[in-house]
Amino acid sequence: MKKLFVLVLLALIAGVFLAIQLARDPGYILIAYGNYTFETSLFALLVVLLLILAVVKVLLSLLSWLNPWRWRAAKRTRS
């Protein structure tokens, strides 16, 4: 329990430090490929990456749930 409390406290301190740094200088990301450019702040890029990660995780869990090989294996173990 103490270890969890310390980890949560450290995560909160790191979050506050990161928020202060991003408020001072939000960062600038420029990605250029051919004729295309993508400009954003560091915080916006991190949010988009986290959203993409969450969507991929949900899709992979749905695919594993809908896997027909899993159903066949479950039928074999029941028989």
PALUM-343323 format. One line per field, with one value per residue: residue in one letter; y, x, z of N, C-alpha, C in turn; residue number from 1. Coordinates in Angstrom, 3 decimals. Each point is the difference from the previous one (the first is absolute). Layout:
REM residues N
res A, ... .
n_v Y, ... .
n_u X, ... .
n_w Z, ... .
ca_v Y, ... .
ca_u X, ... .
ca_w Z, ... .
c_v Y, ... .
c_u X, ... .
c_w Z, ... .
n NUM, ... .
//
This chain:
REM residues 79
res M, K, K, L, F, V, L, V, L, L, A, L, I, A, G, V, F, L, A, I, Q, L, A, R, D, P, G, Y, I, L, I, A, Y, G, N, Y, T, F, E, T, S, L, F, A, L, L, V, V, L, L, L, I, L, A, V, V, K, V, L, L, S, L, L, S, W, L, N, P, W, R, W, R, A, A, K, R, T, R, S .
n_v -1.184, -0.036, -1.105, -0.380, 0.383, -0.532, -1.057, 0.050, 0.187, -0.897, -0.737, 0.363, -0.189, -1.130, -0.250, 0.431, -0.653, -1.022, 0.190, 0.214, -1.024, -0.689, 0.540, -0.206, -1.209, 0.199, 0.393, -0.431, -0.674, -0.225, -0.650, -0.144, -0.331, 0.130, 0.110, -0.946, 0.852, -0.347, 1.033, -0.178, 0.084, -0.071, 0.806, 0.711, -0.098, 0.247, 0.939, 0.400, -0.113, 0.567, 0.869, 0.112, 0.042, 0.821, 0.634, -0.069, 0.325, 0.891, 0.413, -0.073, 0.572, 0.851, 0.135, 0.068, 0.832, 0.556, -0.444, -0.490, 0.089, 1.084, 0.248, -0.349, 0.672, 0.962, -0.205, -0.096, 0.969, 0.502, -0.448 .
n_u 0.819, 1.087, 0.351, -1.264, -0.059, 1.195, -0.405, -1.170, 0.628, 0.888, -1.039, -0.603, 1.111, 0.204, -1.286, 0.152, 1.146, -0.562, -1.054, 0.849, 0.741, -1.113, -0.310, 1.234, 0.230, -1.054, 1.148, 0.737, -0.927, 0.955, -0.938, 1.033, -0.848, 0.920, -1.202, -0.023, -0.613, 0.445, -0.692, 0.556, -0.643, 0.925, -0.737, -0.330, 1.269, 0.331, -0.940, 0.373, 1.249, -0.388, -0.696, 1.011, 0.808, -0.898, -0.126, 1.311, 0.118, -0.979, 0.542, 1.185, -0.562, -0.607, 1.132, 0.607, -0.967, 0.132, 1.107, -0.254, 1.332, -0.264, -1.017, 0.787, 0.995, -0.885, -0.434, 1.283, 0.248, -1.119, 0.419 .
n_w 0.000, 0.788, -0.639, 0.021, 1.271, 0.174, -0.700, 0.625, 1.129, -0.387, -0.376, 1.109, 0.663, -0.678, 0.217, 1.243, 0.108, -0.623, 0.775, 0.983, -0.394, -0.201, 1.184, 0.402, -0.495, -0.799, -0.481, -0.965, -0.622, -0.876, -0.668, -0.822, -0.960, -0.917, -0.543, 0.915, 0.804, 1.181, 0.484, 1.176, 1.148, 0.906, 0.762, -1.077, -0.340, 1.260, 0.005, -1.215, 0.396, 1.140, -0.724, -0.840, 1.037, 0.556, -1.160, -0.176, 1.272, -0.168, -1.144, 0.576, 1.043, -0.848, -0.678, 1.153, 0.329, -1.198, 0.519, -1.232, -0.034, 0.698, -0.828, -1.025, 0.550, 0.212, -1.249, -0.364, 0.829, -0.525, -1.158 .
ca_v 1.184, 1.151, 0.081, 0.587, 1.404, 0.690, 0.052, 0.990, 1.311, 0.333, 0.268, 1.324, 0.996, 0.054, 0.649, 1.442, 0.520, 0.006, 1.042, 1.300, 0.144, 0.203, 1.337, 0.939, -0.177, -1.138, -0.831, 0.166, -1.186, 0.154, -1.216, 0.284, -1.145, 0.407, 1.279, 0.073, 0.391, -0.136, 0.845, -0.070, 0.126, -1.285, -0.518, -0.499, -1.236, -1.047, -0.358, -0.756, -1.316, -0.785, -0.382, -1.042, -1.208, -0.531, -0.556, -1.239, -1.006, -0.432, -0.795, -1.302, -0.814, -0.434, -1.039, -1.244, -0.502, -0.499, -0.992, -1.290, -1.099, -0.082, -0.674, -1.420, -0.598, -0.099, -1.105, -1.263, -0.272, -0.358, -1.346 .
ca_u -0.819, 0.901, 0.659, -0.982, -0.128, 1.203, -0.044, -1.011, 0.536, 1.030, -0.670, -0.613, 1.068, 0.494, -1.038, 0.028, 1.216, -0.209, -0.987, 0.669, 0.909, -0.790, -0.592, 1.069, 0.369, -0.801, 0.713, -0.397, 0.307, -0.206, 0.313, -0.133, 0.241, -0.384, -0.703, -0.893, 0.579, -0.865, 0.508, -0.813, 0.753, 0.387, -1.120, -1.023, 0.513, -0.092, -1.413, -0.390, 0.639, -0.700, -1.288, 0.255, 0.340, -1.227, -0.833, 0.632, -0.188, -1.396, -0.178, 0.646, -0.784, -1.183, 0.397, 0.264, -1.285, -0.726, 0.841, -0.705, 0.831, -0.237, -1.283, 0.191, 0.727, -0.932, -0.918, 0.728, 0.196, -1.310, -0.423 .
ca_w 0.000, 0.028, -1.301, -0.911, 0.359, -0.454, -1.464, -0.386, 0.353, -0.980, -1.273, 0.117, -0.021, -1.382, -0.796, 0.289, -0.611, -1.444, -0.312, 0.136, -1.138, -1.215, 0.061, -0.351, -1.401, -0.426, -0.951, -1.388, -0.773, -1.432, -0.744, -1.428, -0.872, -1.348, -0.030, 1.152, 1.285, 1.168, 1.080, 1.207, 1.244, 0.576, 0.776, -0.929, -0.589, 1.013, 0.148, -1.192, 0.071, 1.017, -0.565, -1.001, 0.749, 0.596, -1.074, -0.459, 1.041, -0.049, -1.219, 0.173, 0.921, -0.735, -0.939, 0.724, 0.472, -1.166, -0.657, -0.137, 0.489, 1.435, 0.171, -0.308, 1.120, 1.130, -0.294, 0.181, 1.416, 0.561, -0.476 .
c_v 1.251, 0.201, 0.635, 1.490, 0.797, 0.125, 1.019, 1.403, 0.439, 0.315, 1.379, 1.109, 0.143, 0.690, 1.499, 0.639, 0.109, 1.093, 1.389, 0.238, 0.268, 1.365, 1.055, -0.046, -1.220, -0.911, 0.210, -1.221, 0.291, -1.284, 0.301, -1.254, 0.375, 1.386, 0.205, 0.436, -0.134, 0.789, -0.090, 0.275, -1.390, -0.628, -0.579, -1.306, -1.156, -0.458, -0.839, -1.399, -0.895, -0.453, -1.109, -1.319, -0.634, -0.640, -1.311, -1.109, -0.535, -0.869, -1.379, -0.892, -0.470, -1.115, -1.320, -0.605, -0.622, -1.093, -1.340, -1.183, -0.178, -0.746, -1.499, -0.714, -0.167, -1.148, -1.347, -0.341, -0.369, -1.423, -1.113 .
c_u 0.866, 0.672, -0.933, -0.168, 1.197, 0.009, -1.014, 0.492, 1.078, -0.605, -0.661, 1.045, 0.561, -1.013, -0.039, 1.225, -0.159, -0.987, 0.627, 0.931, -0.767, -0.682, 1.043, 0.323, -0.739, 0.700, -0.544, 0.466, -0.320, 0.459, -0.262, 0.363, -0.505, -0.628, -0.904, 0.774, -1.059, 0.632, -0.947, 0.870, 0.301, -1.162, -1.081, 0.449, -0.092, -1.445, -0.461, 0.613, -0.678, -1.376, 0.156, 0.330, -1.243, -0.888, 0.582, -0.200, -1.434, -0.241, 0.630, -0.775, -1.292, 0.335, 0.289, -1.298, -0.794, 0.757, -0.721, 0.832, -0.180, -1.298, 0.148, 0.722, -0.912, -0.991, 0.671, 0.164, -1.323, -0.402, 0.730 .
c_w 0.000, -1.356, -1.032, 0.266, -0.504, -1.525, -0.494, 0.298, -0.980, -1.370, 0.021, -0.054, -1.410, -0.910, 0.203, -0.644, -1.513, -0.407, 0.092, -1.183, -1.289, -0.005, -0.372, -1.484, -0.526, -1.001, -1.405, -0.762, -1.458, -0.667, -1.463, -0.779, -1.386, 0.003, 1.213, 1.238, 1.082, 1.127, 1.189, 1.218, 0.542, 0.749, -0.909, -0.645, 0.991, 0.192, -1.179, 0.034, 1.034, -0.497, -1.041, 0.687, 0.614, -1.061, -0.501, 1.023, 0.003, -1.234, 0.129, 0.963, -0.663, -0.982, 0.708, 0.525, -1.143, -0.757, -0.111, 0.482, 1.500, 0.273, -0.250, 1.139, 1.215, -0.214, 0.224, 1.467, 0.670, -0.367, 0.688 .
n 1, 2, 3, 4, 5, 6, 7, 8, 9, 10, 11, 12, 13, 14, 15, 16, 17, 18, 19, 20, 21, 22, 23, 24, 25, 26, 27, 28, 29, 30, 31, 32, 33, 34, 35, 36, 37, 38, 39, 40, 41, 42, 43, 44, 45, 46, 47, 48, 49, 50, 51, 52, 53, 54, 55, 56, 57, 58, 59, 60, 61, 62, 63, 64, 65, 66, 67, 68, 69, 70, 71, 72, 73, 74, 75, 76, 77, 78, 79 .
//
